[in-house]
Amino acid sequence: MTKLLKNTSVERLLELVDSFPQTKVLVVGDFILDEFVWGNVSRISPEAPVPVVNVKRESFVPGGSLNVANNIRTLGGTVFPCGVVGRDLEGRLLVRGMRRLGIDLGGVIMDGTRPTTLKTRVIAHSQQVVRFDREKVEPISRVDAQKILRFVRKKIKEVDAIVIEDYGKGVVEPFLLLPLLRLVKQSKKPVFVDPKEKHFSFYKGVTAITPNRLEAYNMYGESSNGRQPDLEKVGKGLLNRLKSKAILVTLGEEGMALFEKDYPTVKIPTTAREVFDVSGAGDTVIAIFALGVAAGATLKEAAVLANLAAGVVVGKLGTATVEPSELKQAIQSEAVSVHA
């Protein structure tokens, strides 16, 4: 990171952040309602060796691909999310949350035959105690897929980039993904995918994917001798198979690695000062990576911005976003550490 930032103008990164309000991004993927149950623990249950959480409050926020959308919105970009919610209480809470945040509702598709995906996280003393999911992961209907494609056709000419957020909850299926990618290819707009391993072969030709380390290795598979290949081989191998411009692999506490065709690999160490919660950090990465490119950044510059933003959000509790002032402060702080 230090070496990369030395070769990157701080003023340039700050200018890119200032350019975010001029960008428009389309986000297609799984809508999820994130529920947080906040409390504290003072004893262990006499019934089983588990903590007893004394609940103080609950909160609901749009999650999944909507957390990607909210990250883009928070940094000033205009975002058009598209996905499916159930006609249930959770769906109403999710739409209400979108309205409260000022997120465009034009791409919300209501389906009474499937429940809204709900992720509940119990947080006590700044730590996640347990998470439980209520969901239906079967593929969406062909009717819903056609509604998504109609919305994409309507918006694709006015946006600067497209994000496909594949949480594996039934929206990003081959019968939607293939015609969607054809539309994107015709538009010549950059497309970024937060991938799921089972759909790897369908991502061919996208601008970039942002897998974590485990996803990258699983998509690559084992080498012929049965040994786990090194990260360099995995990144370059995925790049070659997908014919993409870039692979950005997130590495947790080790930061990120950016693989670009015809360029040396760039390792970007983490900038997180203190980690409280990694919930949604991957959403932040792909949101700022796509937003940066939409604003005119190179892939390296966008990766640096994404890494800095991720370092901010993991220092917050819950599904979080980064404010422009926080991202600018992170840029300036990193510049100080580089030149210290």
TORMAR-750758 format. One line per field, with one value per residue (C-alpha): chain; x, y, z; residue number from 1; residue in three letters. Coordinates in pm, whole numbers, plus 50000, padded with zeros to 5 digits. Example, Ala and Ser with C-alpha at 12.3 -4.5 7.8 and 13.67 -1.06 7.14 Angstrom:
kette = (A A)
c1 = (51230 51367)
c2 = (49550 49894)
c3 = (50780 50714)
nr = (1 2)
rest = (ALA SER)
//
This chain:
kette = (A A A A A A A A A A A A A A A A A A A A A A A A A A A A A A A A A A A A A A A A A A A A A A A A A A A A A A A A A A A A A A A A A A A A A A A A A A A A A A A A A A A A A A A A A A A A A A A A A A A A A A A A A A A A A A A A A A A A A A A A A A A A A A A A A A A A A A A A A A A A A A A A A A A A A A A A A A A A A A A A A A A A A A A A A A A A A A A A A A A A A A A A A A A A A A A A A A A A A A A A A A A A A A A A A A A A A A A A A A A A A A A A A A A A A A A A A A A A A A A A A A A A A A A A A A A A A A A A A A A A A A A A A A A A A A A A A A A A A A A A A A A A A A A A A A A A A A A A A A A A A A A A A A A A A A A A A A A A A A A A A A A A A A A A A A A A A A A A A A A A)
c1 = (50000 50274 50459 50139 50026 50368 50305 49947 49869 49677 49520 49407 49233 49065 48948 48797 48600 48474 48366 48146 47830 47852 47832 47536 47553 47306 47310 47142 47132 46981 46789 46834 46693 46958 46825 47052 46963 47175 47233 47481 47584 47629 47577 47579 47252 47190 47022 47324 47678 47565 47555 47226 47185 46986 46830 46836 46721 46670 46739 46666 46870 46870 47142 47284 47296 47116 47416 47621 47366 47374 47755 47732 47457 47647 47946 47725 47667 47324 47229 46952 46920 46709 46600 46313 46137 45845 45502 45557 45643 46015 45961 45772 46048 46309 46124 46067 46440 46521 46280 46431 46780 46667 46746 46558 46260 46203 46379 46195 46009 45745 45681 45415 45540 45874 45977 46211 46555 46620 46959 46948 47269 47287 47548 47670 47962 48069 48088 47859 47731 47529 47362 47060 46908 46550 46534 46427 46719 46537 46570 46336 46061 46116 45853 46061 46373 46201 46098 46461 46576 46315 46442 46802 46711 46541 46839 47151 47201 47216 47451 47831 47880 47690 47735 47607 47589 47553 47463 47332 46976 46808 46825 47151 47072 47201 46864 46896 47273 47334 47087 47190 47555 47459 47283 47586 47822 47609 47614 47995 47962 48199 48046 48169 48064 48075 48075 47941 48151 47871 47818 48186 48171 47894 48101 48325 48400 48301 48526 48623 48518 48588 48609 48748 49042 48832 48606 48906 49072 48748 48682 49036 49040 49339 49653 49743 49977 49709 49886 49723 49857 49994 49777 49963 49879 49517 49468 49635 49456 49113 49200 49290 48982 48737 48908 48842 49034 49090 49047 49044 49088 49005 49235 49086 49350 49609 49430 49379 49554 49477 49546 49534 49608 49956 50037 50227 50020 49955 49939 49745 49786 49489 49442 49208 49320 49078 48829 48489 48268 48337 47965 47918 48286 48278 47980 48182 48473 48276 48069 48373 48568 48285 48217 48583 48597 48266 48426 48724 48971 49211 49156 49454 49322 48977 49128 49318 48998 48806 49074 49072 48693 48690 48939 48688 48374 48526 48589 48212 47947 47678 47628 47805 47893 48169 48109 48305 48476 48586 48727 48913 49053 49168 49343 49518 49611 49765 49958 50100 50208 50372 50583 50653)
c2 = (50000 50240 50185 50218 50533 50689 50649 50777 51145 51211 51509 51275 51043 51336 51467 51127 51133 51480 51338 51066 51285 51300 50921 50686 50313 50030 49751 49414 49144 48990 49225 49134 49286 49302 49289 49374 49276 49482 49386 49282 48960 48923 48550 48206 48017 47742 47543 47521 47666 47971 48343 48504 48828 49101 49276 49657 49747 49625 49788 49705 49820 49728 49471 49249 49433 49721 49768 49809 50065 50246 50268 50432 50668 50766 50873 51090 50864 50814 50449 50238 49903 49623 49307 49106 49129 48939 49084 49044 49247 49215 49340 49644 49713 49687 49926 50164 50155 50231 50524 50657 50645 50808 50502 50478 50238 50196 49859 49696 49390 49249 48873 48723 48368 48406 48558 48852 48727 48821 48801 48851 48928 48939 49189 49204 49411 49508 49144 48936 48649 48459 48505 48325 48348 48312 48279 48094 48045 47882 48073 48366 48319 48382 48656 48835 48791 48960 49250 49293 49291 49553 49778 49728 49818 50133 50250 50117 50408 50666 50485 50480 50131 49816 49605 49247 49140 48761 48650 48316 48389 48314 48639 48603 48284 48187 48259 48620 48657 48564 48811 49071 49043 49064 49393 49522 49417 49601 49913 49897 49993 49847 49567 49446 49120 49010 48642 48310 48006 47809 48083 48140 48019 48268 48575 48553 48891 49108 49401 49265 49030 49078 48735 48676 48441 48127 48202 48268 47939 47742 47894 47816 47457 47248 47227 46905 46785 46821 47109 47442 47692 48027 48339 48475 48165 48175 48541 48521 48193 48340 48648 48432 48210 48497 48723 49008 49328 49263 49032 49202 48941 49050 48894 48993 49126 49100 49357 49293 49178 49331 49126 49307 49183 49289 49449 49320 49213 49488 49390 49637 49581 49657 50007 49906 50047 49841 49577 49566 49403 49277 49257 49407 49491 49310 49523 49835 49705 49641 49960 50188 49987 50037 50394 50483 50350 50523 50848 50799 50616 50355 50007 50057 50389 50239 49945 50182 50375 50052 49930 50257 50254 49895 49994 50251 50034 49739 49982 50029 49800 49655 49690 50021 50272 50531 50906 51120 51302 50969 50845 51173 51153 50795 50909 51193 50975 50713 50984 51102 50746 50707 51019 50985)
c3 = (50000 50094 49769 49569 49745 49691 49320 49347 49388 49707 49532 49255 49503 49675 49336 49259 49584 49492 49153 49305 49301 48920 48885 48835 48912 48851 49111 49043 49307 49617 49846 50213 50531 50803 51158 51451 51805 52045 52407 52672 52845 53220 53272 53114 53072 53332 53055 52823 52804 52605 52692 52791 52595 52765 52465 52473 52122 51766 51431 51067 50766 50395 50331 50059 49728 49900 50127 49809 49692 50026 50017 49675 49794 50108 49899 49679 49380 49224 49249 49095 49278 49134 49315 49460 49797 49941 50013 50385 50695 50623 50270 50400 50653 50378 50144 50434 50506 50141 50144 50468 50315 49991 49778 49446 49466 49092 49079 49372 49245 49481 49479 49704 49649 49829 50163 50201 50305 50669 50841 51218 51404 51783 51903 52263 52394 52041 51932 51711 51926 51665 51328 51193 50845 50727 50351 50040 49803 49514 49184 49127 48872 48503 48533 48798 48584 48291 48517 48621 48260 48168 48447 48332 47973 48101 48310 48141 47902 48182 48422 48427 48572 48667 48979 49003 49367 49381 49734 49612 49727 49395 49196 49004 48815 48468 48300 48424 48422 48058 47898 48157 48058 47689 47761 47948 47669 47414 47632 47665 48033 48295 48500 48838 49003 49365 49274 49390 49301 49134 48875 48800 48439 48359 48455 48149 47997 48293 48380 48722 49000 49371 49539 49886 49923 49979 49684 49460 49550 49514 49172 49061 49191 49290 49082 48904 49179 49448 49624 49689 49433 49543 49523 49220 49019 49132 49044 48705 48633 48705 48501 48203 48230 48260 48003 48246 48298 48667 48965 49304 49577 49931 50189 50525 50762 50482 50265 49892 49578 49239 48928 48594 48246 48131 48468 48771 49070 49323 49692 49905 50282 50505 50644 50928 51262 51473 51358 51527 51264 50911 50823 50478 50421 50088 49986 50057 49849 49532 49577 49597 49335 49084 49195 49151 48797 48719 48835 48602 48826 48699 48840 49073 49199 49250 49441 49670 49742 49805 50045 50238 50259 50383 50653 50776 50780 50968 51253 51288 51431 51207 50833 50782 50513 50478 50455 50205 50492 50644 50314 50260 50613 50546 50226 50406 50705 50479 50298 50632 50720 50380 50420 50794)
nr = (1 2 3 4 5 6 7 8 9 10 11 12 13 14 15 16 17 18 19 20 21 22 23 24 25 26 27 28 29 30 31 32 33 34 35 36 37 38 39 40 41 42 43 44 45 46 47 48 49 50 51 52 53 54 55 56 57 58 59 60 61 62 63 64 65 66 67 68 69 70 71 72 73 74 75 76 77 78 79 80 81 82 83 84 85 86 87 88 89 90 91 92 93 94 95 96 97 98 99 100 101 102 103 104 105 106 107 108 109 110 111 112 113 114 115 116 117 118 119 120 121 122 123 124 125 126 127 128 129 130 131 132 133 134 135 136 137 138 139 140 141 142 143 144 145 146 147 148 149 150 151 152 153 154 155 156 157 158 159 160 161 162 163 164 165 166 167 168 169 170 171 172 173 174 175 176 177 178 179 180 181 182 183 184 185 186 187 188 189 190 191 192 193 194 195 196 197 198 199 200 201 202 203 204 205 206 207 208 209 210 211 212 213 214 215 216 217 218 219 220 221 222 223 224 225 226 227 228 229 230 231 232 233 234 235 236 237 238 239 240 241 242 243 244 245 246 247 248 249 250 251 252 253 254 255 256 257 258 259 260 261 262 263 264 265 266 267 268 269 270 271 272 273 274 275 276 277 278 279 280 281 282 283 284 285 286 287 288 289 290 291 292 293 294 295 296 297 298 299 300 301 302 303 304 305 306 307 308 309 310 311 312 313 314 315 316 317 318 319 320 321 322 323 324 325 326 327 328 329 330 331 332 333 334 335 336 337 338 339 340)
rest = (MET THR LYS LEU LEU LYS ASN THR SER VAL GLU ARG LEU LEU GLU LEU VAL ASP SER PHE PRO GLN THR LYS VAL LEU VAL VAL GLY ASP PHE ILE LEU ASP GLU PHE VAL TRP GLY ASN VAL SER ARG ILE SER PRO GLU ALA PRO VAL PRO VAL VAL ASN VAL LYS ARG GLU SER PHE VAL PRO GLY GLY SER LEU ASN VAL ALA ASN ASN ILE ARG THR LEU GLY GLY THR VAL PHE PRO CYS GLY VAL VAL GLY ARG ASP LEU GLU GLY ARG LEU LEU VAL ARG GLY MET ARG ARG LEU GLY ILE ASP LEU GLY GLY VAL ILE MET ASP GLY THR ARG PRO THR THR LEU LYS THR ARG VAL ILE ALA HIS SER GLN GLN VAL VAL ARG PHE ASP ARG GLU LYS VAL GLU PRO ILE SER ARG VAL ASP ALA GLN LYS ILE LEU ARG PHE VAL ARG LYS LYS ILE LYS GLU VAL ASP ALA ILE VAL ILE GLU ASP TYR GLY LYS GLY VAL VAL GLU PRO PHE LEU LEU LEU PRO LEU LEU ARG LEU VAL LYS GLN SER LYS LYS PRO VAL PHE VAL ASP PRO LYS GLU LYS HIS PHE SER PHE TYR LYS GLY VAL THR ALA ILE THR PRO ASN ARG LEU GLU ALA TYR ASN MET TYR GLY GLU SER SER ASN GLY ARG GLN PRO ASP LEU GLU LYS VAL GLY LYS GLY LEU LEU ASN ARG LEU LYS SER LYS ALA ILE LEU VAL THR LEU GLY GLU GLU GLY MET ALA LEU PHE GLU LYS ASP TYR PRO THR VAL LYS ILE PRO THR THR ALA ARG GLU VAL PHE ASP VAL SER GLY ALA GLY ASP THR VAL ILE ALA ILE PHE ALA LEU GLY VAL ALA ALA GLY ALA THR LEU LYS GLU ALA ALA VAL LEU ALA ASN LEU ALA ALA GLY VAL VAL VAL GLY LYS LEU GLY THR ALA THR VAL GLU PRO SER GLU LEU LYS GLN ALA ILE GLN SER GLU ALA VAL SER VAL HIS ALA)
//
